[in-house]
Amino acid sequence: MPEFNINFMGYRKIAGGISIALVIGSIAMLAITQVEWGLDFTGGSLVEVAYEVAVSPETVRRELEDAGYDGHVVQYFGSDRDILIRMPPQEQLSQQENASIGDSIIASLRDTTTVNVELRRSEFVGPAVGEELTNEGGLGMLTALGVVMIYIAFRFQLKFAVGAVVALFHDVIVVLGIFAVTRWEFDLTVLAALLAVIGYSLNDTIVVSDRIRENFRKVRRGAPPDIINTSLNQMLGRTLVTSLTTLLVLFALLILGGELIRNFAVALIIGIIVGTYSSIYIAANVLLVLNISKEDLALPVKEGADEPDLMQ
């Protein structure tokens, strides 16, 4: 690995200001607009249809309105002949009719056009299931953060645990904020991506923290910022190689994986980039804010280790 000599901690205040601004902005966007919840969380129907020729989403939207459907979202799904329709539960229909709404939609579309229309997929999620998934998904994410903090507190030290959890919170909030701004759909695949981001960022943070702890115990002279700088530069090559190889796979998924996993790949790509940044700046920055010192990481002296041998 090449040797680096970058003064990361010299820019910690600038990085901290940028991170605080991103987190506050993300929280504000989540409070104002929230994310574009997918049908996995809100309940409703997802219908994919394929036309024989190219068709405009506006035309399909108008045909659905004329047929009496409300609140639907119509968009292209891969090509200008494939249409994805997201339909919330229709109040005028029973639950059984909502569950089979795909057949009703395809019949309505076929009545208004002379070209062949094919039903590719029809899925229905009830509102109760969506609410349960929302609650359990949020609880799962909070549980993951809590377990991480406990693990690192035992594995390293409490200040490292605080730094790791702040970094993970930063990563999750920024990814959610980007999804809120762009109005990309947030479904179960994106939630899975967020949990994967927590695991990836945690692994990177633990590796960096292990080197910081080692250098605090090994280097006899040097202020905490200098020791952390040395540790970050020593691990930078490994961090970049890991991130770049992971991103290569994710970009392949984004380009070749199709629409079903597009948001999953996008969320992971954003999470990997933000997680790499946070493992370098956020966790280490928090350590300095908490006044990490060599005394915090000193090895405990075994009882009687320095006592003279009375048997001599």
HELIX and SHEET records of a PDB file:
HELIX    1   1 PHE A    8  TYR A   11  5                                   4    
HELIX    2   2 ARG A   12  ILE A   32  1                                  21    
HELIX    3   3 LEU A   39  THR A   42  1                                   4    
HELIX    4   4 PRO A   57  ASP A   66  1                                  10    
HELIX    5   5 GLN A   95  ALA A   99  1                                   5    
HELIX    6   6 ILE A  101  ASP A  111  1                                  11    
HELIX    7   7 PRO A  127  ARG A  155  1                                  29    
HELIX    8   8 LEU A  158  THR A  182  1                                  25    
HELIX    9   9 LEU A  188  LYS A  218  1                                  31    
HELIX   10  10 PRO A  224  LEU A  256  1                                  33    
HELIX   11  11 GLU A  259  ILE A  261  5                                   3    
HELIX   12  12 ARG A  262  ILE A  280  1                                  19    
HELIX   13  13 ILE A  282  VAL A  289  1                                   8    
HELIX   14  14 LYS A  294  LEU A  297  5                                   4    
SHEET    1   A 2 GLU A  36  TRP A  37  0                                        
SHEET    2   A 2 GLU A 185  PHE A 186  1                                        
SHEET    1   B 4 VAL A  73  TYR A  76  0                                        
SHEET    2   B 4 ASP A  82  MET A  87 -1                                        
SHEET    3   B 4 GLY A  44  TYR A  51 -1                                        
SHEET    4   B 4 VAL A 117  VAL A 125 -1                                        
END                                                                             
